[in-house]
Amino acid sequence: MCLIILANDPKSLKYDDLETAYKRNSDGFGVMYINKSNKFIADKFNPKNFSELKKLFLIFINQTPRINS
């Protein structure tokens, strides 16, 4: 299954929404974004639990500025 969440401001995503996605999708997670150096990044991972997903997500949201800013 593939679930796509578009967030113009990644910091606006709610943990409740991510947790719901985590519980409903056992195939793992992927992220795509433009980093602060204007480089396209695509990565995928399979967290062992929701706590691990939150830690990884925090890394990603701190690497990208607000989209369309």
C-alpha positions in Angstrom: 0.0 0.0 0.0 1.1 3.5 -0.7 0.0 6.5 1.4 1.0 10.0 0.3 0.9 13.0 2.6 1.7 16.4 1.1 2.8 19.0 3.6 3.8 22.5 2.5 5.1 22.9 6.0 6.4 19.6 7.3 6.3 20.9 10.9 2.6 21.2 10.6 2.1 17.5 10.4 0.5 16.0 13.5 1.9 13.0 15.3 -1.6 11.5 15.5 -1.8 11.4 11.7 1.6 9.9 11.4 0.7 7.3 14.1 -2.4 6.4 12.2 -0.4 6.0 9.0 2.2 3.9 10.8 -0.5 1.5 12.2 -2.2 1.1 8.8 0.9 0.7 6.7 3.3 -2.1 7.5 5.4 -1.6 4.3 7.5 1.2 5.8 7.8 4.9 5.2 9.4 7.1 2.6 10.1 10.8 2.4 10.9 13.2 -0.4 11.8 16.8 0.0 14.2 19.6 -1.1 16.8 20.2 1.6 18.3 23.5 2.7 21.0 23.2 0.0 18.2 23.0 -2.6 19.0 19.3 -3.3 16.2 16.7 -3.9 16.2 14.0 -1.2 14.3 10.7 -1.4 14.7 8.1 1.4 12.8 5.1 2.7 12.9 3.3 6.0 11.1 0.7 8.0 10.9 1.8 11.7 10.5 -0.9 14.3 8.0 1.2 16.3 6.3 4.5 16.3 8.8 6.1 18.6 11.6 5.3 16.1 9.4 6.8 13.3 9.1 10.1 15.4 12.8 10.3 15.8 13.5 9.8 12.1 10.8 12.2 11.2 12.3 14.9 13.4 15.6 14.5 11.5 13.8 15.0 8.2 11.7 18.0 9.2 14.8 19.8 10.5 16.6 19.3 7.2 14.1 21.0 5.0 12.7 24.5 5.0 9.0 25.3 4.6 8.0 24.6 1.0 6.9 27.6 -1.0 8.4 30.0 1.6 
